[in-house]
């Protein structure tokens, strides 16, 4: 079991992650306990992310820099 996981949120449109909103998407790499607290707290928008989601975000970020 992983001890660290990715969490993500979209500041513009919570709980939706279209490619056009990628500048507004945040990713954090945190421990499982912190991730649980972020997801289940009253702050809206945080949810668990897969590693593939993060890699897709990085490719979009790299494309936009060109």
Secondary structure by P-SEA (a helix, b strand, c coil): cccbbbbbbbccccccccccccccbbbbbccaaaaaaaaaccccbbbbbcaaaaaaaaaaaaaaac
